[in-house]
Amino acid sequence: MNLQNIFGTKYPIIQGGMANIATGEFAAAVSNAGGLGTIGTGGMKTEEEVRKNIEACKNLTDKPFAVNIMLLNPNADEVAELVIEYKVPIVTTGAGNPAKYIDKWKENGIKIFPVVPTSSLAIRMERLGVDGVIAEGTEAGGHIGDISTMALVPQVCDAVNIPVIAAGGIADGRQMLAVKALGAEGVQIGTSLLVAEECPIHQNFKEKVAKAKSTNIVVTGRIGGIPVRLIKNKMSNEYIKKEKEGWEKEQLEIFTLGGLKKAVIDGDVENGSLMAGQVVGQVNEIRPVKEILDGLYNGYLKELEKIKCL
Ligand SMILES: Cc1cc2nc3c(=O)[nH]c(=O)nc-3n(C[C@H](O)[C@H](O)[C@H](O)COP(=O)(O)O)c2cc1C
Protein backbone atom coordinates (compact mmCIF):
# COMPACT_ATOMS: atom_id res chain seq x y z
CA MET A 1 0.00 0.00 0.00
CA ASN A 2 1.44 3.41 -0.88
CA LEU A 3 1.70 6.23 1.62
CA GLN A 4 -1.20 8.22 0.14
CA ASN A 5 -3.45 5.22 0.83
CA ILE A 6 -2.07 4.69 4.33
CA PHE A 7 -2.59 8.35 5.24
CA GLY A 8 -5.57 9.12 3.00
CA THR A 9 -3.78 12.17 1.55
CA LYS A 10 -3.27 13.45 -1.99
CA TYR A 11 0.52 13.54 -1.63
CA PRO A 12 3.04 11.30 0.22
CA ILE A 13 4.26 14.39 2.06
CA ILE A 14 4.19 15.01 5.83
CA GLN A 15 4.57 18.47 7.32
CA GLY A 16 6.96 18.05 10.25
CA GLY A 17 5.33 18.67 13.63
CA MET A 18 7.33 21.77 14.51
CA ALA A 19 7.01 22.84 18.15
CA ASN A 20 5.71 26.40 18.71
CA ILE A 21 4.97 26.68 14.98
CA ALA A 22 2.70 23.89 13.78
CA THR A 23 -0.65 25.04 15.17
CA GLY A 24 -3.98 23.36 14.44
CA GLU A 25 -4.68 26.07 11.85
CA PHE A 26 -1.39 25.50 10.05
CA ALA A 27 -1.78 21.70 10.10
CA ALA A 28 -5.27 22.12 8.60
CA ALA A 29 -3.90 24.37 5.84
CA VAL A 30 -1.32 21.71 4.95
CA SER A 31 -3.91 18.92 4.98
CA ASN A 32 -6.24 20.98 2.80
CA ALA A 33 -3.36 21.48 0.36
CA GLY A 34 -2.88 17.72 -0.02
CA GLY A 35 -0.16 16.91 2.53
CA LEU A 36 -0.41 15.40 5.98
CA GLY A 37 -0.66 18.39 8.33
CA THR A 38 0.80 17.76 11.77
CA ILE A 39 0.10 19.63 15.00
CA GLY A 40 3.37 20.10 16.90
CA THR A 41 2.51 19.77 20.59
CA GLY A 42 6.15 20.10 21.70
CA GLY A 43 5.79 23.69 22.91
CA MET A 44 2.22 23.41 24.23
CA LYS A 45 2.27 23.72 27.99
CA THR A 46 -1.33 22.94 28.93
CA GLU A 47 -3.91 20.32 28.06
CA GLU A 48 -6.25 23.19 27.12
CA GLU A 49 -3.80 24.43 24.49
CA VAL A 50 -3.52 20.97 22.90
CA ARG A 51 -7.32 20.60 22.92
CA LYS A 52 -7.78 24.02 21.30
CA ASN A 53 -5.35 23.17 18.50
CA ILE A 54 -6.85 19.74 17.76
CA GLU A 55 -10.35 21.25 17.74
CA ALA A 56 -9.22 24.09 15.44
CA CYS A 57 -7.67 21.60 13.03
CA LYS A 58 -10.80 19.42 13.02
CA ASN A 59 -12.98 22.46 12.37
CA LEU A 60 -10.85 23.66 9.46
CA THR A 61 -10.31 20.42 7.56
CA ASP A 62 -12.10 17.17 6.87
CA LYS A 63 -8.81 15.69 5.69
CA PRO A 64 -6.54 13.43 7.76
CA PHE A 65 -3.99 15.10 10.02
CA ALA A 66 -1.42 14.01 12.61
CA VAL A 67 -0.30 15.07 16.08
CA ASN A 68 3.41 15.15 16.94
CA ILE A 69 4.29 14.25 20.53
CA MET A 70 7.71 15.07 21.98
CA LEU A 71 8.07 12.13 24.35
CA LEU A 72 10.46 13.78 26.79
CA ASN A 73 8.01 16.62 27.41
CA PRO A 74 6.31 16.56 30.81
CA ASN A 75 2.86 16.57 29.16
CA ALA A 76 3.49 13.55 26.88
CA ASP A 77 1.18 11.26 28.93
CA GLU A 78 -1.67 13.77 28.69
CA VAL A 79 -1.26 14.29 24.94
CA ALA A 80 -1.06 10.51 24.46
CA GLU A 81 -4.58 10.28 25.99
CA LEU A 82 -5.94 13.28 24.08
CA VAL A 83 -5.11 11.77 20.68
CA ILE A 84 -7.31 8.82 21.62
CA GLU A 85 -10.14 11.03 22.91
CA TYR A 86 -10.14 13.09 19.69
CA LYS A 87 -9.72 10.05 17.43
CA VAL A 88 -6.62 11.58 15.81
CA PRO A 89 -5.82 9.28 12.86
CA ILE A 90 -2.02 9.50 12.92
CA VAL A 91 0.60 10.19 15.59
CA THR A 92 4.27 11.02 14.98
CA THR A 93 6.69 10.95 17.90
CA GLY A 94 10.08 12.49 18.58
CA ALA A 95 12.71 12.57 21.33
CA GLY A 96 12.18 9.25 23.03
CA ASN A 97 10.54 5.86 22.96
CA PRO A 98 6.74 5.61 22.54
CA ALA A 99 6.64 1.93 23.71
CA LYS A 100 4.29 2.46 26.65
CA TYR A 101 1.57 4.06 24.50
CA ILE A 102 1.65 1.81 21.46
CA ASP A 103 -0.81 -0.94 22.45
CA LYS A 104 -3.47 1.54 23.48
CA TRP A 105 -3.01 3.68 20.37
CA LYS A 106 -3.27 0.62 18.16
CA GLU A 107 -6.41 -0.60 19.97
CA ASN A 108 -7.88 2.78 19.08
CA GLY A 109 -6.91 2.57 15.41
CA ILE A 110 -4.22 5.26 15.55
CA LYS A 111 -1.36 4.90 13.06
CA ILE A 112 2.07 5.51 14.60
CA PHE A 113 5.13 6.96 12.83
CA PRO A 114 8.11 7.65 15.15
CA VAL A 115 11.02 9.79 13.98
CA VAL A 116 14.29 7.81 14.02
CA PRO A 117 17.88 9.04 13.54
CA THR A 118 19.40 5.50 13.32
CA SER A 119 18.50 2.11 11.86
CA SER A 120 18.82 0.44 15.30
CA LEU A 121 16.01 2.62 16.65
CA ALA A 122 13.95 1.85 13.52
CA ILE A 123 14.33 -1.88 14.23
CA ARG A 124 13.19 -1.41 17.84
CA MET A 125 10.19 0.61 16.66
CA GLU A 126 9.20 -2.04 14.13
CA ARG A 127 9.28 -4.69 16.87
CA LEU A 128 6.89 -2.56 18.92
CA GLY A 129 4.42 -2.66 16.03
CA VAL A 130 4.53 0.89 14.66
CA ASP A 131 3.12 1.50 11.17
CA GLY A 132 6.19 3.16 9.69
CA VAL A 133 9.20 5.27 10.62
CA ILE A 134 10.39 8.73 9.66
CA ALA A 135 14.15 8.51 9.05
CA GLU A 136 15.44 12.01 9.71
CA GLY A 137 18.92 12.90 8.52
CA THR A 138 21.21 15.47 10.07
CA GLU A 139 20.51 18.03 7.31
CA ALA A 140 17.16 18.79 8.98
CA GLY A 141 16.29 21.93 10.90
CA GLY A 142 15.85 21.80 14.67
CA HIS A 143 17.10 18.94 16.90
CA ILE A 144 19.22 16.56 14.87
CA GLY A 145 21.06 13.24 14.82
CA ASP A 146 24.44 12.61 13.22
CA ILE A 147 23.77 10.60 10.07
CA SER A 148 22.96 12.25 6.74
CA THR A 149 19.71 11.46 4.91
CA MET A 150 21.73 9.97 2.02
CA ALA A 151 23.39 7.44 4.34
CA LEU A 152 20.52 6.90 6.78
CA VAL A 153 17.53 6.22 4.53
CA PRO A 154 18.88 3.15 2.67
CA GLN A 155 20.12 1.66 5.94
CA VAL A 156 16.73 2.10 7.59
CA CYS A 157 15.00 0.70 4.48
CA ASP A 158 17.24 -2.38 4.62
CA ALA A 159 16.66 -2.81 8.34
CA VAL A 160 12.84 -2.78 8.47
CA ASN A 161 9.84 -4.05 6.50
CA ILE A 162 7.52 -1.16 7.26
CA PRO A 163 7.19 2.07 5.22
CA VAL A 164 10.07 4.51 5.63
CA ILE A 165 9.56 8.24 5.19
CA ALA A 166 12.65 10.36 4.57
CA ALA A 167 13.20 13.71 6.31
CA GLY A 168 16.02 16.21 6.31
CA GLY A 169 17.30 18.09 3.28
CA ILE A 170 14.25 17.74 1.03
CA ALA A 171 12.85 20.86 -0.58
CA ASP A 172 12.31 20.09 -4.26
CA GLY A 173 11.41 17.34 -6.72
CA ARG A 174 15.01 16.25 -7.29
CA GLN A 175 15.53 15.55 -3.60
CA MET A 176 12.16 13.82 -3.35
CA LEU A 177 13.07 11.57 -6.28
CA ALA A 178 16.46 10.88 -4.71
CA VAL A 179 14.98 9.64 -1.41
CA LYS A 180 12.41 7.57 -3.30
CA ALA A 181 15.38 5.98 -5.10
CA LEU A 182 16.92 5.30 -1.67
CA GLY A 183 13.78 3.34 -0.75
CA ALA A 184 11.58 5.91 1.02
CA GLU A 185 7.82 5.85 0.44
CA GLY A 186 7.44 9.56 1.04
CA VAL A 187 8.95 12.63 2.65
CA GLN A 188 8.61 14.81 5.73
CA ILE A 189 9.52 18.47 5.30
CA GLY A 190 9.99 21.33 7.73
CA THR A 191 12.32 24.10 6.59
CA SER A 192 10.62 24.64 3.22
CA LEU A 193 7.28 25.17 4.98
CA LEU A 194 8.63 27.94 7.23
CA VAL A 195 8.14 30.29 4.28
CA ALA A 196 4.53 29.26 3.67
CA GLU A 197 2.19 32.27 3.83
CA GLU A 198 0.05 30.29 6.30
CA CYS A 199 3.00 29.40 8.55
CA PRO A 200 2.42 31.31 11.80
CA ILE A 201 5.99 32.42 12.45
CA HIS A 202 6.94 36.08 12.85
CA GLN A 203 7.58 37.87 9.54
CA ASN A 204 11.18 38.64 10.64
CA PHE A 205 11.91 34.91 11.04
CA LYS A 206 10.20 34.11 7.73
CA GLU A 207 12.25 36.71 5.88
CA LYS A 208 15.47 35.45 7.48
CA VAL A 209 14.66 31.95 6.17
CA ALA A 210 13.85 33.29 2.71
CA LYS A 211 17.12 35.25 2.56
CA ALA A 212 19.52 32.81 4.26
CA LYS A 213 22.02 30.74 2.32
CA SER A 214 23.04 27.24 3.34
CA THR A 215 26.38 28.68 4.50
CA ASN A 216 24.45 30.71 7.12
CA ILE A 217 23.44 27.47 8.85
CA VAL A 218 25.24 26.26 11.96
CA VAL A 219 24.81 23.52 14.57
CA THR A 220 24.89 24.45 18.24
CA GLY A 221 25.33 21.83 20.93
CA ARG A 222 27.79 19.63 19.03
CA ILE A 223 30.45 20.01 21.73
CA GLY A 224 28.62 20.02 25.02
CA GLY A 225 24.90 20.40 24.50
CA ILE A 226 22.00 19.01 22.48
CA PRO A 227 22.65 19.46 18.73
CA VAL A 228 20.28 21.93 17.04
CA ARG A 229 20.55 23.15 13.45
CA LEU A 230 19.69 26.82 12.95
CA ILE A 231 20.50 30.05 11.15
CA LYS A 232 23.59 31.74 12.60
CA ASN A 233 22.95 34.82 14.74
CA LYS A 234 24.10 36.54 17.93
CA MET A 235 22.55 33.79 20.08
CA SER A 236 24.21 30.91 18.19
CA ASN A 237 27.60 32.67 18.25
CA GLU A 238 27.34 33.18 22.03
CA TYR A 239 26.15 29.61 22.55
CA ILE A 240 29.11 28.15 20.66
CA LYS A 241 31.50 30.43 22.58
CA LYS A 242 30.05 29.14 25.86
CA GLU A 243 30.36 25.54 24.65
CA LYS A 244 34.02 26.11 23.87
CA GLU A 245 34.46 27.62 27.33
CA GLY A 246 33.22 24.30 28.74
CA TRP A 247 29.73 25.24 29.93
CA GLU A 248 27.70 22.28 31.24
CA LYS A 249 24.82 20.87 29.19
CA GLU A 250 22.27 22.08 31.77
CA GLN A 251 23.70 25.63 31.73
CA LEU A 252 23.56 25.65 27.93
CA GLU A 253 19.95 24.45 27.96
CA ILE A 254 19.02 27.26 30.35
CA PHE A 255 20.81 29.73 28.04
CA THR A 256 18.59 28.73 25.09
CA LEU A 257 15.37 28.27 27.04
CA GLY A 258 12.48 29.90 25.20
CA GLY A 259 14.76 30.68 22.22
CA LEU A 260 12.42 29.30 19.56
CA LYS A 261 9.48 31.28 20.97
CA LYS A 262 11.60 34.45 20.88
CA ALA A 263 12.09 33.89 17.13
CA VAL A 264 8.60 32.61 16.31
CA ILE A 265 6.48 34.98 18.40
CA ASP A 266 8.61 38.06 19.13
CA GLY A 267 10.47 38.02 15.80
CA ASP A 268 13.75 38.48 17.68
CA VAL A 269 16.16 37.26 15.00
CA GLU A 270 19.28 38.13 17.02
CA ASN A 271 18.53 36.42 20.35
CA GLY A 272 16.00 33.82 19.19
CA SER A 273 16.62 30.30 17.96
CA LEU A 274 16.15 30.44 14.17
CA MET A 275 15.83 26.69 13.66
CA ALA A 276 16.18 25.76 9.99
CA GLY A 277 17.88 23.09 7.92
CA GLN A 278 20.53 22.96 5.22
CA VAL A 279 17.98 23.37 2.42
CA VAL A 280 17.44 26.96 3.55
CA GLY A 281 19.47 28.14 0.54
CA GLN A 282 16.83 26.65 -1.78
CA VAL A 283 13.91 28.20 0.08
CA ASN A 284 13.76 31.77 -1.14
CA GLU A 285 10.16 32.72 -1.71
CA ILE A 286 7.24 33.31 0.63
CA ARG A 287 4.23 31.65 -1.02
CA PRO A 288 1.04 29.73 -0.24
CA VAL A 289 1.43 26.24 1.24
CA LYS A 290 -0.49 24.76 -1.70
CA GLU A 291 2.11 26.13 -4.12
CA ILE A 292 4.92 24.63 -2.04
CA LEU A 293 3.33 21.16 -1.92
CA ASP A 294 2.16 21.16 -5.56
CA GLY A 295 5.62 22.36 -6.60
CA LEU A 296 7.38 19.62 -4.63
CA TYR A 297 5.20 16.77 -5.89
CA ASN A 298 4.92 17.96 -9.49
CA GLY A 299 8.65 18.59 -9.49
CA TYR A 300 9.17 15.01 -8.34
CA LEU A 301 6.96 13.66 -11.16
CA LYS A 302 8.82 15.81 -13.70
CA GLU A 303 12.22 14.59 -12.51
CA LEU A 304 10.96 11.00 -12.57
CA GLU A 305 9.94 11.38 -16.22
CA LYS A 306 13.37 12.86 -17.06
CA ILE A 307 15.13 9.87 -15.48
CA LYS A 308 12.87 7.43 -17.36
CA CYS A 309 13.94 9.03 -20.64
CA LEU A 310 17.66 8.54 -19.95
C1 LIG B 1 11.73 25.17 13.37
C2 LIG B 1 11.66 23.67 13.45
C3 LIG B 1 11.09 23.07 14.57
C4 LIG B 1 10.99 21.67 14.64
N1 LIG B 1 10.38 21.09 15.72
C5 LIG B 1 10.15 19.74 15.73
C6 LIG B 1 9.38 19.13 16.75
O1 LIG B 1 8.87 19.79 17.66
N2 LIG B 1 9.18 17.78 16.70
C7 LIG B 1 9.71 17.01 15.70
O2 LIG B 1 9.50 15.79 15.70
N3 LIG B 1 10.44 17.58 14.70
C8 LIG B 1 10.66 18.91 14.69
N4 LIG B 1 11.36 19.48 13.66
C9 LIG B 1 11.83 18.64 12.53
C10 LIG B 1 10.75 18.57 11.42
O3 LIG B 1 9.61 17.92 11.90
C11 LIG B 1 11.24 17.85 10.15
O4 LIG B 1 11.51 16.48 10.40
C12 LIG B 1 12.49 18.50 9.57
O5 LIG B 1 12.33 19.89 9.53
C13 LIG B 1 12.73 17.96 8.16
O6 LIG B 1 13.92 18.45 7.64
P1 LIG B 1 14.05 19.84 6.79
O7 LIG B 1 14.08 20.89 7.84
O8 LIG B 1 15.34 19.68 6.09
O9 LIG B 1 12.86 19.92 5.89
C14 LIG B 1 11.50 20.87 13.58
C15 LIG B 1 12.10 21.51 12.47
C16 LIG B 1 12.17 22.88 12.38
C17 LIG B 1 12.76 23.52 11.14
The ligand as an ORCA input file, in Angstrom:
! r2SCAN-3c Opt
* xyz 0 1
  C      11.729     25.170     13.370
  C      11.663     23.675     13.451
  C      11.093     23.068     14.569
  C      10.992     21.668     14.643
  N      10.380     21.095     15.725
  C      10.154     19.741     15.725
  C       9.378     19.133     16.754
  O       8.869     19.792     17.661
  N       9.175     17.782     16.703
  C       9.707     17.009     15.697
  O       9.496     15.785     15.701
  N      10.442     17.579     14.700
  C      10.663     18.914     14.694
  N      11.362     19.481     13.659
  C      11.828     18.635     12.531
  C      10.751     18.575     11.421
  O       9.608     17.923     11.903
  C      11.236     17.853     10.153
  O      11.513     16.481     10.402
  C      12.487     18.503      9.573
  O      12.331     19.895      9.535
  C      12.733     17.963      8.165
  O      13.920     18.449      7.636
  P      14.052     19.839      6.795
  O      14.078     20.894      7.838
  O      15.338     19.681      6.091
  O      12.862     19.923      5.890
  C      11.503     20.868     13.583
  C      12.097     21.506     12.468
  C      12.168     22.880     12.378
  C      12.764     23.518     11.142
*
